[in-house]
């Protein structure tokens, strides 16, 4: 499965549009990570625990989107867009959404 943010795949022609596909992940951020991030925020530096959670959520959203495209018989997903949101009353949830157009290539 080819995944790209571009509207086409270089050297290949789109022969059929299968539809828009999505992958969504909502991940809770745990208490210990919040403490570690607060310390990092106070003293400066990067929060590797939050970065790891973000990378994991993004990867899972992309995998879910690719799996949905494969079920439609697509060879690729073009025009991919990634969106990030925080949810919950205390912003304790991270939502990552991947979307794109599933296509069949020549």
C-alpha positions in Angstrom: 0.0 0.0 0.0 1.4 3.3 -1.1 0.6 6.2 1.3 1.3 9.7 0.3 0.3 13.3 1.0 0.6 14.2 -2.6 -2.5 14.0 -4.9 -0.8 11.4 -7.2 1.8 8.7 -7.3 4.8 9.6 -9.5 5.0 7.3 -12.5 1.6 5.7 -11.9 -1.9 6.7 -13.1 -5.0 6.6 -11.0 -7.5 4.4 -12.8 -10.2 4.3 -10.1 -11.2 6.3 -7.0 -12.4 4.0 -4.3 -13.5 6.7 -1.8 -12.3 8.6 1.2 -10.9 6.5 4.0 -10.1 7.3 7.6 -8.1 6.0 10.5 -8.9 7.3 14.0 -7.1 6.7 17.3 -8.0 8.1 20.6 -5.4 7.5 23.3 -5.4 8.3 26.9 -2.4 10.0 28.4 -1.6 8.5 31.8 -0.9 10.2 35.1 2.8 9.4 35.2 3.4 10.8 31.8 1.6 14.0 32.9 4.0 14.3 35.8 7.1 13.7 33.7 5.9 16.2 31.1 5.2 18.8 33.8 8.7 18.5 35.1 10.1 18.8 31.5 7.9 21.9 31.0 9.3 23.4 34.2 13.0 22.7 33.5 12.8 22.8 29.7 13.4 20.1 27.1 11.4 17.6 25.2 8.8 15.2 26.6 9.8 11.9 25.1 6.9 10.1 26.8 4.4 12.4 25.0 6.4 12.1 21.8 6.3 8.3 21.9 2.5 8.4 22.5 2.0 10.8 19.6 4.2 8.6 17.3 2.3 5.5 18.3 -1.1 7.1 17.8 -0.1 8.5 14.4 1.3 5.1 13.3 -1.9 3.3 14.4 -4.2 5.8 12.6 -2.2 5.4 9.4 -2.3 1.6 9.7 -6.0 1.7 10.2 -6.6 3.9 7.2 -4.4 1.7 5.0 -6.3 -1.4 6.2 -9.6 0.2 5.3 -8.2 1.2 1.8 -7.1 -2.4 1.3 -10.6 -3.7 2.0 -11.8 -1.5 -0.8 -9.2 -3.0 -3.2 -7.0 0.1 -3.3 -3.3 0.2 -4.2 -2.7 3.5 -2.6 -4.0 6.3 -0.5 -3.3 9.8 -1.8 -3.8 13.3 -0.4 -3.3 12.1 3.2 -4.0 14.6 5.9 -3.3 14.1 9.6 -5.2 16.0 12.3 -4.4 16.1 16.0 -6.8 17.1 18.8 -6.9 16.9 22.6 -10.2 15.8 24.1 -11.8 15.4 27.5 -12.6 17.7 30.4 -8.9 17.8 31.5 -7.5 17.4 27.9 -6.3 13.9 28.9 -7.1 12.3 25.6 -5.2 12.6 22.3 -7.0 12.0 19.1 -5.2 11.5 15.8 -7.1 11.2 12.5 -5.6 10.2 9.2 -7.7 10.7 6.1 -7.1 10.3 2.4 -8.5 9.0 -0.9 -8.2 5.3 -1.6 -7.2 4.7 -5.3 -6.5 1.9 -7.7 -3.3 2.4 -9.8 -2.4 1.1 -13.2 
